[in-house]
Amino acid sequence: MTVHHLNQLLLVCSLVLLIAVAAVRISSRSGLPSLLIYLGIGIAMGQDGIGGVRFGDAELTQVIGYAALVVILAEGGLGTQWKQIKPVLPAATSMALFGVAVSVGVTAAGAHYLSGLDWRQALIVGAVVSSTDAAAVFSVLRKIPLPARVTGVLEAESGFNDAPVVILVVAFSTAGPVEHWYTLLLEIVAELAIGAAIGLAVGWLGAWGLRRVALPASGLYPIAVMAIAITAYALGALAHGSGFLAVYLAAMILGNAKLPHWPATRGFAEGLGWIAQIGMFVLLGLLVTPHDLLDDILPALVIGLVLTMVARPLSVLVSLAPFRLPWQEQTLMSWAGLRGAVPIILATIPMVNGVDASRRIFNIVFVLVAVYTLFQGPTLPWLARLLGLGRGPGASDLGIESAPLERLRGHLLSVAIPGGSRMHGVEINELRLPAGSAVTLVVREGTSFVPLPSTVLRRGDELLVVATDEVRDAAERRLRAVGQGGKLAGWLGMTGNGAAGR
């Protein structure tokens, strides 16, 4: 490659990134999942599109996809709250293991009997599409006001289930007879245990070191945090453990360790996560050949229907049976088994290993992911409202870098008052927020003002609330309670945990 070629490459990459950034805006307004737009960019650049780029290197795609997935899992782990994950760890682990097993078996049976794939191909397809996609889950669920338990289970499941699925896909794609089920089970357990141990150790050591080492520049902390998380992945993979689980756990520990300059670190990680998603989806779009997809559209739709309407609900029902979760939450989790780039990346494994009909497997997975993502992601908010699982006026931490807030371990929260909220008509002093928190600004109809204690709140207002770390959760619970029950929420038994009396 010459300097001239480098200049051309930089121009193309920068234009693709700018188009992708603009596409995020279009996605947020239209409700169309951004991953489909990125895939569309890759297809448009490919040999059947306006770009005419010929690209068919499945092995390179797999390597770059793995690297991108490491960054996405690291970013997701940094944003995962331990207090939200801790109560649902057993349920999430059950879904990542037993749920995956049920989903693989049911989907493979559907692929064999309904689409005519032989058993090896059917098992590969079943294993590939049984993994929920971390990028899709993190990007979609954090924009939807779902109950903390539902979000926690789905996020943890997406962080945990990549490891067993990768082992199954590799095993089914290897030449020769498939190993006995108990051998695969022991291998999965061993890799998960090694990955978990390394991830926890690296995360704890990294957090301990960053809290005690004063780096000369604040911009070094984000780099150090991401380097520690990626180190966990590399060590886990080299130790024949699950590197994906290691990086997720290490990042989760770092994300809950209250490290210095944390807002800057989160912003840096989020930017890297976006770059990883854009690059990964565009590359996958380049790899596909659209005119080859026509013969595989019907099998993909049939297998996707089995996965979405039978395998996923059954896996949720079986894996969550011991935990007695409400049927509404189980229904939403069944529909929220989002797929994305991970299944398409895993579909390159049989291509690299030379499995018969591997190109057909890739095409089926590509069509399945594209079509069902188009329906599942945008309909999640509607289904949540239908099942009565909306949380009311949620509060989200803006994570603004501020020296006084950092010294006080404070948070700046943004609270929107939707149309049906009973916070409408309540005065600021009637919110009765805990000591250490206060409404500092109200944004109304495009203008902002500092409220008085007697200021009456209206539908459509957005409140900026400052809260110290000790009362942050209590302030959020109180705001949700008032949104549900009005100024008399405390007398009516509203606690802000989703229902009265809880």
N, C-alpha and C positions, 0 to 999 in steps of 0.2 A: 504493500500500500504506500503510495506517495503522499506528499503533503496536499497535492491537488485532490486526490481521492478522499483524504481526511476532511478537507473543506466541504466537499460535496456531502459526505456522510453527516457532518455536523449540521449542515443546512437542513437536510432531510429530517434528521432526528429532532431538531429544534422545532421545525414546522409541525411534525407529528405531535409533539408535546403540546404546542400551542392549540392545535385543533382538539386534542384530547381534553385540555383544560376547559376550552369553550364548550365541549360536549358535556362536561359535568354540570354546567349551568343549564343546558338544554335538558339534561336528564332530571335535574331537580325540579324543573318546571313541568315537564311532561309526565314524570313518573316512570319513564322508560329506564330500565336498569343500565347503568353506565357501561357495564361489561359488554353488553350487546353492541353499544356504540363503538367500543374499542375493537371488538372483533370485526365490526363492519369496516373500520379503518384499515385493518390488516387485509381483509378480503379485497377492498378497493385498491390496495397497493399491489395485490397479488397478480398472478398470471391471467386470471379471468377478469381483472379489474382494469382501471384506467392506468395503474402504475406499470403493469406488465412484468412485475418482478417474479422471477422463478425461484422458488425456495422449497426444498424438500428434505432438509436435513433434520430428521426426527431426533437423532442423538443430541445435536446441538440445542434443539428446542427443549429436550428433556433436561439438559444440564442448566440452561438459563432459567427454565421454569422452576427447578428445584431451588436455585439461588433466590429467585423472586419470592417463592413461597416462604423461605427462611425469613426474609425481611418482613413479609406480611404477618407471619406468626409472631415475630418479635414486636411489631407495632401493636398487634392485637393484644399480646400479653401485657405490654406496658399500660394499655388502657383498661385492663380487666381489674375490677375492684375485688380484693380478697374477701371483704365482708359480704359481697354478693355471691361469690363462688363457693365459699366455705360450706354453707348449709346444703348445697346441692351437689357436692362432689360425688357422693355415692350414686346419685341418680345419673349424673353426667357420665361417670365411669361405666355404669351399667349400659347406657345407651351406646357408648363408644365401643363396647366389647360385644355384649349379647345382642344389642340392637343391630349392630353391623352384621353379625352372623345370620340373624333372621332375614335381614334385608338382602344379603348376598344370595341365600338359598332360594327365597321366593322369587327374586328378580331373575336369577339364573334359570329357574324352572319355567318362568314365563317366556324368557328368551329362547329356550330350547323348544318348548311345545307350541308356542304361538308364532315364532319367527323363523323356525327351522335351523337355528344355529346348532352346531354339535356341542357336546357338553363342555369341552375345554373352552371354546369361544364364549359359550353362554356364561360359564363361571367367571371368565375374565370380565365380560361386560357387567355382570352382577357385582363383582368386587369393585370395578372402576367407578360405577355410578352410586355406590352405597356410601361414599364418603361425602359428608357435607363440606362445603367450601368455606374456609376461614375468611377469605376476602369478602365473599358475598354476605356471610353472616354478620361480620363486624360492620360492614358498610351499611347494611340494611337495618339491622336490629337496633343500632344506636341512634337511628333517626325516628324510631317508632316508640311511643310511650307504653311499653308493655310492662307487666309486673316483673319485679326484680327476679323472682324465682324462675320465670320462663326464660328471661334473657340470660340469666346465669347458666341454666342448664344447656341452652343452645350454644352459647359462646364456649363453654368448657367442652362440650361434645365436639365442636368443630376443631378445637385445639388438640383434643385427644385422639380422634378417630383416624387421623392420617396414618399413624404408625401401623395399626393392624391391617389397614387396607393396602398399604404399600407392600407389606409382607405377603399378603394373599395374592396380589397381582403378580408380583415377582415369581411366587411359587407356581401359579397357574401358567405363567408365560415361559417357564423353564422347560427345555426339551426333556422328554422322558416322562415317566409316570408321576402323578402328583403325590406328594407325601401324605402319610396317614393324617387324619384330622387331629389326633392328639399330639403328633409331632409339630404341626403348625401351631396348635394352641400353646404348647410349651415355648416355641420360638417367639410367639407374640408376647407372652408373659415375660420372658427373659429380656427381650428388647425394650419393652415398656419399663421394666424395673431398672435396667441399666440407664436408660434415658432419663427417667425420673430422678434417680440418684445423682447423676451428673448435673442435670439442670438445677436441682435444688442446691447442690454444693456450689456450683459456679455462681448462681444468683446471689446466694448468701455471702460468699466471699467478695463478690464484686460490690454489693451494697455496703458491706463493712468497710471496704477500702475507700470507696468514694465518699463516705461520710467523714473519713478521717484524713484524707489527702486534699489539701487546698491547692487546686489547680490554678495556674497563673491567669487563665482566661475562661470566662463563662462558656464560650463556644466549644471548649474542650469536653465539657461534661456530656453533651449529647453524643459526641463521637465515642467517648469512653463507654457509655451505656450500650450503644449499639454494638460496639466491638465485643463487649462482655457477652451479650446475648448470642452473637454469632459464634463466639468461642465455645459456648455451650453446645451449639449444634455440631460444630466440627469435632469436639471431643466425644460427644455422644455417638456420632456416626463412626468415628475411628475405633471406638470401643465396641463396635457391633451392637450398639443400642439404638434407640429411636432418637435421632438427632432432632426431629420435628417436635417431639414431646419435650426434649431438653431445652430447646430455644424458647418454647412457649412458657415453661415453668420458670426458667431463669429470668425472662422478661417480666413475668408476673411478680416475682419477688422484687425486682428492681423497681417496678411501677408502684409498689406499695411500701417502699422503704423511705419515703419522704426525703428524697435526695435534693441537694442544692440545685437551684435554677431549673426546677422541674418543668415549669411551663415551656421554657425554651427547648428542653429535651423532648417533650411531647410534640411540639410543633415540628422539630427536626425529624422525628420518627414518622410522623404522619406524612410529611413530604416525601420521605423515602418510600413509604408504603404506597403512595399514589404513583410514584415513578415505577415501582415494581409491578403494580397492577397494570399500568398502561403498557409497559414493555412486554409483559407476559401475554396479555390478551392480543396485542397487535401481532406478536410473533406467531401465536396460535392461528390467528386469522390468515397470516401469510402461508402457513403450512397446509391449510385446507384448500382443496380444489373444488369450487362450487359445482361445476358441471358433473362431478363424480358423485354428488350427494343425492341425485334424483332417485336412484334405485333404492336408497337406504332410508328415505323419508318415512315410509309406512312402517318398517320394522322399528325405527326409532320411536315413532309415536306410540306403537303398541307396547314396547318395552317401558317407555316413560309412563304410560298409563298404569301398567302393572306396578311400577316402582312407586308412583305417587299415590295411587288409590288403594293399593293392597299392601305392598311390602313395607313402605314407610309407616303407615298406621299400625300394622301388625307388629313391627319392631318396637314402636313406642309403647304399645299396649303390653307386650311381653316384658320388655326391659324395665318398665316403670311400675309393673304390677305390685312389687313389694312396698312401694312408697305411697300408694293410695292418693295420688294427685287428683284434683278435680277433673272431670271429663272435659270441661272447657279448656283447661290448660293442655291436656293431652291432645285434644283436637287441634289446637293452634300449633303445638310442636310437630304434629304430623304434617301439617301443611307447610311449616317453616323449615323443612329439610332442604335448604337451598343448595343448589349445585352451581358451579362456576368453572374457573380455570383448572382446579385441581383434578377433576375427572378427566378433562381433556389432556392434561399433562400426563396423567397415569396411563392414558390410552396410547402414549408413545412407547411405553415399556414393551408391549408385544411387538411393535414395529421394529424396535431396536433388536429384539431377540429373534426376529424372523419367524414369528408365529404365522401359521396359515391364515389367510384372510384378515391379517392385521389392519390393512387399510380400510376394510369394511367395518371392523370394530371401531376404528378411529372415527369414521364418518357417522356411524350410528350414535356414538357418544356425543359428537359435536352437535348433531341435529337435536338430540334429546336435550342437551344442556341449553341450547339457544331457545328452543321452543318453550320448554317448561319454565325457564327463568323469566320469560316474557309474561307468563301468567302468574307465577307464584309470588314474586317480589312485589309487584304493584298491588296485589289483592290482599296482602298481609294486613295493612291497616284496616281495611274494610272488614275482614274476618275478625280481627281483634275487637272492633266495635260491636259487631254482631254477637260475639260471645260475651260481651260485657267485661272485657279485660283491659280497657283503657285505664290509665292511671290518673286522669285529670290533669291539672296544670303541673307539669313536671318541671323540675329545676335542673339546669345543666351548668356545670362548672365551666366558666369561660376560660380559666387558666391564664389570666393576664399577669405578666411579669411586673411586679411592683415591690420595691424594697420594703415599705412598711408592712404590706400584706405578708411578705415572706418572713419578716422578723416575727410577726404575730401568728404565723402559721394560719393565715386567713384565706378565705375563698370569696370570690365574686361570682354570684349566681344570677342567672337570667331566668325569670319566671314569666311566661306568657299566660294571659287570662283568656281562655277560649270562649266561644259563644255560650255554651251551656254551663259555665262555671258559676257557682253560687258565691264566688268572691265578688261578683258584681254588686255594687251598692254598699260594700263594707268599707269603713274608714280605716286609715292606716293604723291608728291606735287600737282598733278592734281586732287587728291581726294577732295581737298579744304574742309577738315573737319572743323567744327566750333571750335573756340578757347576753350581750355579746354579738347580737345580730340586729340589723336595722335596714329598712328600705331607704336607699340613698338617692334613687333617681326613678322617675316614672317617664316612660316614652309613650306619648299618646298622639295618634294621628300625625305622625311625622315630626312632632316637636317633643322636647324633653324639658322637664322641670324638677326641682327639688321639692318633694312633697312636704306638707305640713301634717301634724298628727290628725287633723280633721279632714284631710284630703279623701274624697270618696273615689274608690276604684271603679273602673268601668270595663265592660267587655272589650277586648282588643288591646288593652293596656299591656305594656311589658315593664316589669319591675326589675331593677338592679338591687340585689340584696348583698350586703357585706356581712359575713359570718366568720367567727373564729373557728378553728379546727374542732374545738371541743363541742360546739353547739351546731355545727354545720348540718348534721343529720337531723337533729331535733327541729331546727328551723325549717328544713325541707318537709318533714312530717307535718308540722303545723300548717304550712302553706297548702299542702295537699288536703289536710283535714278541712280547712276553711273552704277550699274549692269544692269539696264534696258536701259539706253541711252548713256553710255560711258562718256568720259570726258566733253562732251557738254550737259550733262543732264539738267543743269540749263537753258541753252539757248533754249533747245528743249521743255521746259515745264514739264519735268519729276520731280515729287516731291517725289517719293519713297513711295507713298501711294497706289500703285498698278496699277496706270494708269496715263497717261499724263494729266496734267491740273487739277488734283484732289488733 
